[in-house]
Amino acid sequence: MSTVPLLEAEHLMVRYRSRRRREVLAVDDVGFEVRAGQTVALVGESGSGKTSIGKAILGLVTPDSGAIRFEGRNIVGRNLRMRRELASELQVIFQDPYSSLNPARTVGSSLVEPLLVRGTVGRGEAADRARSALARVGLPGDTMSRFPSAFSGGQRQRIAIARALVMRPKLIICDEPVSALDLSVQAQVLNLLGELQARDGISYLLISHDLSIVRYMAHYVLVLRQGRIVERGPGAQLWHAPEHPYTQALIAAVPEPDPAKRHARAVTSPP
């Protein structure tokens, strides 16, 4: 097994500048790694910096300092051609299944196009890979010829997952992948992601504000507040024995359907 992490961020810093030339430090000296077959979660409320980290990895923002390495290769500042090559190994699933798919394109067209842009396979093989990816997420073959408007939110998110899978990536960034879905559908999509990881060894970088989802999916958790990591550790450890008051507050905010457990948690929560 390789000792080199699949993804590694080191001393990452991201600043945004407003029209009034004010600087906002969105990510402040963040470092972590993701290994093959592992799910690492970035957790925090809105403005904590977790989405900015995801954007920096995807090349949507340029870090002010620090390093991002994929399989040991620096990916900061890569040009468009190199980013397209990286797309076969690094994919993303966005939050909103309704806006992540082009409503004017059939599902088949949306899945086939990234393969054709790369130019490594012909149209026939691209279509076969698209149908295979749809089957892996539990959607029938006729999905290819239909438009996104014909599907529910959960089905659209399955299509978005299939679009990521068609590239056969090693790492998928999941940016709030189920927050726009109903609870019952959330469970189905999370189970699907878990099955894909167990079968194919895909790694996930999970970006979420919901610790109940993180508890279910993540092997390792980074808790972010105002751009800095305030706590980190294995998912089960952070859930059962959080040390930082901010982590404790996030866990206390998770709804608990059992009244007895809810009362016990309220009694033992820090003031």
C-alpha positions in Angstrom: 0.0 0.0 0.0 1.3 3.5 -0.9 2.4 5.7 2.0 1.6 8.8 -0.1 -1.9 10.2 0.8 -4.4 10.4 -2.1 -5.0 14.1 -1.2 -3.0 16.3 1.1 -3.5 19.9 2.1 -0.7 21.7 4.0 -0.8 25.2 5.6 -3.7 26.1 3.3 -4.8 29.8 3.4 -7.6 31.4 1.3 -8.4 35.1 1.4 -11.3 36.9 -0.3 -11.2 40.6 -1.1 -14.3 42.7 -1.3 -15.0 45.8 -3.5 -14.0 47.9 -0.5 -10.6 46.2 -0.4 -11.4 44.5 2.8 -9.9 41.1 3.3 -11.7 38.1 4.7 -9.5 35.2 5.8 -11.8 32.2 4.9 -9.2 29.4 5.4 -6.4 29.9 8.0 -3.5 27.4 8.1 -5.5 24.2 7.4 -3.9 20.9 6.9 -5.2 17.4 6.4 -5.0 14.3 4.3 -7.3 11.8 2.6 -6.2 8.2 2.0 -7.5 5.6 -0.4 -10.9 4.2 0.5 -11.3 6.8 3.3 -14.1 9.4 4.0 -12.8 12.6 5.6 -15.4 15.2 6.6 -15.1 18.9 6.9 -17.7 20.1 9.4 -18.8 23.5 10.5 -21.5 26.1 10.2 -21.9 28.5 7.3 -18.8 30.7 6.9 -16.5 28.2 8.6 -14.3 27.8 5.5 -15.2 24.2 4.5 -16.6 25.1 1.1 -13.7 27.4 0.4 -11.4 24.4 1.0 -13.4 22.4 -1.5 -13.2 25.1 -4.1 -9.4 25.4 -3.6 -9.0 21.7 -4.3 -11.2 21.9 -7.4 -9.2 24.9 -8.7 -12.2 27.3 -8.4 -10.3 29.6 -6.1 -6.5 30.0 -5.8 -5.0 29.7 -2.3 -3.0 32.6 -1.1 -0.5 30.2 0.4 0.0 26.5 1.2 0.0 23.3 -0.8 -2.5 20.9 -2.2 -1.2 17.6 -3.5 -3.0 14.8 -5.3 -1.0 11.6 -5.2 2.0 13.6 -4.4 1.6 16.1 -7.3 1.0 19.7 -6.7 -2.3 20.8 -8.2 -2.4 24.4 -7.2 -2.3 26.8 -10.2 -2.6 24.0 -12.8 -3.7 25.1 -16.2 -7.0 24.1 -17.9 -5.4 21.2 -19.8 -4.0 19.7 -16.6 -7.2 20.3 -14.7 -9.1 18.3 -17.4 -6.6 15.4 -17.0 -7.1 15.6 -13.2 -10.9 15.4 -13.7 -10.7 11.7 -14.5 -9.4 11.1 -10.9 -11.1 14.0 -9.0 -14.8 14.6 -9.2 -17.5 16.5 -7.3 -21.1 16.1 -6.3 -22.9 19.4 -5.6 -25.6 20.2 -3.1 -28.5 21.0 -5.3 -29.6 18.2 -7.7 -32.0 20.6 -9.4 -29.3 23.0 -10.6 -26.4 20.7 -11.1 -27.8 19.2 -14.3 -28.5 21.1 -17.5 -32.2 21.0 -18.1 -31.8 21.4 -21.9 -29.7 18.2 -22.2 -30.7 14.6 -21.9 -29.2 12.6 -19.1 -27.1 10.6 -21.5 -25.7 13.7 -23.1 -24.7 15.1 -19.7 -22.9 11.9 -18.8 -21.2 11.3 -22.1 -19.9 14.8 -22.7 -17.1 14.8 -20.1 -15.7 11.6 -21.6 -15.8 13.0 -25.1 -14.1 16.2 -24.0 -11.2 14.2 -22.6 -10.9 12.5 -26.0 -9.8 9.1 -24.6 -12.9 7.1 -25.7 -15.2 7.1 -28.6 -18.9 7.9 -28.5 -20.0 4.2 -28.3 -17.7 3.4 -25.4 -18.7 6.6 -23.7 -22.4 5.7 -24.0 -21.7 2.2 -22.6 -19.8 3.7 -19.6 -22.7 6.1 -19.0 -25.3 3.3 -19.0 -23.1 1.3 -16.6 -22.7 4.2 -14.2 -26.5 4.7 -14.2 -27.0 1.0 -13.5 -24.6 1.2 -10.5 -26.7 4.0 -8.9 -29.9 2.0 -9.5 -31.4 3.8 -12.6 -32.7 2.0 -15.7 -31.2 2.2 -19.2 -34.0 4.5 -20.6 -32.7 7.2 -18.2 -30.2 8.1 -20.9 -32.9 9.5 -23.3 -34.8 11.5 -20.7 -34.4 15.0 -19.4 -33.7 16.0 -15.8 -37.2 17.4 -15.3 -38.6 13.8 -15.5 -36.9 12.8 -12.3 -37.3 13.5 -8.6 -34.7 15.2 -6.4 -33.3 11.9 -5.2 -33.2 10.4 -8.7 -31.4 13.6 -9.9 -28.8 13.2 -7.2 -28.3 9.6 -8.3 -27.7 10.9 -11.8 -25.2 13.4 -10.5 -23.4 10.6 -8.7 -23.4 8.6 -12.0 -21.9 11.6 -13.8 -19.0 11.5 -11.3 -18.6 7.8 -11.5 -18.4 7.7 -15.3 -15.0 9.3 -15.1 -13.8 6.5 -12.7 -12.4 8.9 -10.1 -10.3 8.0 -7.1 -11.7 10.9 -5.0 -15.1 12.5 -5.0 -15.8 15.8 -3.2 -19.3 15.6 -1.8 -20.5 19.2 -1.1 -23.6 18.9 1.2 -24.7 16.0 -1.1 -28.0 15.3 0.6 -29.0 18.5 2.4 -31.6 19.4 -0.3 -33.3 16.0 -0.1 -36.1 14.6 2.1 -34.9 12.5 5.1 -35.9 9.2 3.7 -34.2 10.0 0.4 -31.1 11.2 2.2 -30.7 7.7 3.8 -31.0 6.0 0.4 -28.3 8.3 -1.2 -25.9 7.9 1.8 -26.3 4.1 1.6 -25.5 4.3 -2.1 -22.4 6.3 -1.5 -21.3 3.8 1.2 -21.9 0.8 -1.1 -19.9 2.4 -3.9 -17.0 3.1 -1.5 -17.0 -0.5 -0.2 -17.1 -2.0 -3.7 -14.8 0.4 -5.6 -12.5 1.8 -2.9 -13.5 5.4 -3.8 -12.4 8.1 -1.3 -14.7 11.0 -0.3 -14.1 14.4 1.0 -17.4 15.2 2.7 -18.4 18.8 3.2 -21.3 19.1 5.6 -22.9 21.1 8.5 -24.9 18.1 9.6 -23.0 16.0 12.2 -25.6 13.2 12.0 -24.6 12.6 8.4 -21.0 12.9 9.2 -21.4 10.4 12.0 -22.8 7.9 9.6 -20.3 8.3 6.8 -16.9 9.7 8.0 -13.9 7.8 9.1 -12.1 11.0 10.2 -13.6 14.5 11.0 -12.2 18.0 10.9 -14.3 20.6 12.8 -13.8 24.1 11.3 -14.7 27.4 12.9 -13.9 30.8 11.3 -11.5 29.2 8.9 -9.4 27.2 11.4 -9.5 23.6 12.5 -10.6 23.6 16.2 -10.8 19.8 16.6 -10.0 16.7 14.6 -10.2 12.9 15.1 -12.0 9.7 14.2 -15.7 10.2 13.6 -16.9 7.9 16.5 -14.5 9.5 18.9 -15.6 13.1 18.1 -19.3 12.1 18.4 -19.0 10.3 21.8 -16.2 12.4 23.4 -16.0 15.9 21.8 -13.4 18.1 23.5 -13.9 21.6 22.0 -17.0 23.6 23.1 -17.8 24.4 19.5 -17.9 20.6 18.6 -20.0 20.0 21.7 -22.4 22.7 20.5 -22.7 21.3 17.0 -23.5 17.8 18.4 -26.0 19.3 20.9 -27.8 20.9 17.9 -28.4 17.5 16.2 -32.1 16.5 16.6 -32.6 13.5 18.9 -35.9 11.7 18.3 -35.7 9.7 21.5 -37.1 11.9 24.4 -35.0 10.1 27.1 -31.8 10.5 25.1 -32.6 14.1 24.3 -33.1 14.8 28.0 -29.9 13.1 29.0 -27.9 15.0 26.4 -29.4 18.3 27.6 -28.4 17.5 31.2 -24.8 16.5 30.3 -24.2 19.3 27.7 -21.8 22.0 28.7 -23.3 25.4 29.7 
